[in-house]
Amino acid sequence: MRTPLAWLLLPVVVAGPGGVALAQQTNVLQERDQRTHPVWGPRGMVAAGEPLAAEAGARMLRAGGNAVDAAVATTFALSVSLPHSTGLGGGGFLLLWLPGASPALGRSHLPECRQARGRELPLGRGSAVGVDFREVAPAAARSDLFLDARGTVDRQRATRSLQSTAVPGTVAGLLLAQRCYGRLPLPQVLAPAIQLARRGVPVSRNFSQSLQAGSVLLKADPTSRQLFFPGGVPLQPGQRLLQPQLAATLERIAQGGNAGFYAGPTAEALTGLMAQGGGLITPADLRAYRARPVMPLQISFRGHPVLALPPPSGGLTLLQLLRLVEPQELYSTGLNSAATLHPLAEAMNLAYLQRNNLLGDPGDTPIAAERFLEDDAIQRLRAQINPSRHRSAVELLAKPALMQEGSDTTHVSVADRQGGLVAVTSSINFAYGNGITVPGAGFLLNNQMDDFSAKIGSPNAFGLVQGRANGIAPGRRPLSSMTPTLVFRPDGSPWIATGSPGGSRIITTVLQVLLNRIGVGLNLAAAVAAPRIHSQLLPDRIEWEEGISADTLQLLRERGHALQRAVAMGAAQSVEVIRGGGSYGVNDPRRAWELAQPE
Ligand code: DON
């Protein structure tokens, strides 16, 4: 067994020489003297949650592809090698920055590329653009879709049925990014994923365990059962997961582009299943799906331009949080002290309160997201933080709720040799989505309809109690926490790409990675590894990871916080462009995925 760090162009050098100049003077050790270190590579870097998929991206970089080719190849490969986390049946968000003029290869005449070009944000010597490929509610979806006769939310239907599936966006989103901004031909980019599906993915111990954990869900569906439980037992370490139907679907996409998924045999397999099993997605829903190019939001955090995506992505909330805590002197209050964590948790609560009450899919008209980020708005919000006392949910509003985090969703960050950066987070929501595999097409379906507010005041699986702006409506995209993020040096040159899975903890995971890196001055590996907290107002408590000291917890209790020990939260994948050449990569040590050696 081998545990992957980041995967990159050979040769692999672990523990770089610490060539990154600190953004500011800090009271922590020099980066090279800290306990953990990123992996360094001379010619580009791919950080992903599974090593075979990361290698697929590195192959693209070696073949002359750019960060977009690599990120797309890796995400398609993850849909084969990490089927509990992401797949063709899901959706997500991608954020890219490329140096120089774009789109590449003169493909700008395509309407979607022209549209993307119109939404680029010039920054430094290049420009950035986002792709929103979040799933959309089918045309037949109504606001009361998941309410039973008594008006309560039918959680089974909202998460485990064909109705829980929104129209998938992953194929359209990845193809749009690759077509408009990649360099390599699509069949080359899809080749590693096809190969993995045909030749089989060696099953690791983690994978076998995750199948065991998902057995009730997966065995309830005949196609999933056949695929993952041959002979009635989960695939065992050393065996191979063979996915010939998924390989054929990927081949149709390689040949036909979007039409290989949204029309023809793949679409027929998906809509046929829907028609038989009470699902809502029709051929017209699939034909109508479009990935949306979006202009990124930008703030300056301690002189660093930070880019993230507007709703339905979680980026706006992340940027709000960065702005809220910006004045805090993290070097002097120190990593994970009560003096650091109390105002951080209070800021999280206020930002989630706004998110849950006000945010939703703005549709094709860009929302005035900037108004949430303007000085006045931030100052008003910041003024609500009591520096010495927790303000409870009862004081700020509402009722308690339960929350859980799946082990699904996945993030890929890539840096290429030209400094191009891509961050892409994709998901099918829960681990193995709704557990239903499309017969004849070989991919699992998302249950992202649960990210809508099924009923005002009723929590979803992540405990998020959301508002009317996120109600179910035909063609609307459910509000997400996924937040691919890019950070630049003060002079506008590319620096960090990061993102994470973790449900509602995605935003706070990315926040703490950036605060630790930029505010505290930890190197990227130490910034990712440091223990994290999460608070989202409802439920009204700070969740904390092992590693936060007992003294700190006591001081937080004295400030009025309820505390809950949490399992490891999030799994950030991050890369960093180094000024002197090469790049760093970091896999989150939480949930590191082993590479299984075939027998
Ligand atoms: O879009 C969202 O916010 C969720 N559907 C993401 C789900 C997720 O990250 C699950 N956990 N690891």
Boltz pocket constraint, residues with backbone or C-beta under 6 A from the ligand:
constraints:
  - pocket:
      binder: B
      contacts: [[A, 405], [A, 406], [A, 407], [A, 408], [A, 409], [A, 427], [A, 428], [A, 429], [A, 430], [A, 448], [A, 451], [A, 479], [A, 480], [A, 481], [A, 482], [A, 500], [A, 501], [A, 502], [A, 503], [A, 504], [A, 506]]
      max_distance: 6.0
